[in-house]
Amino acid sequence: METTDDRPTLVRRLDERTVALFGGKIAMCVASARQVAGLLREDPVPATRGR
């Protein structure tokens, strides 16, 4: 039996157009959204590439 209610929240860039977000708890949604926004600011995809 598990002793905690811990659930991971994982955010990672898979490729230039895909960010994977595996959410654990609803309380982490704002922090997770900020992580995704940070990934997009670090390496934005130019509008002319891949569209």
Secondary structure, 3 states (H helix, E strand, C coil): CCCCCCCCCEEEEEECCEEEEECCCHHHHHHHHHHHHHHHHHCCCCCCCCC
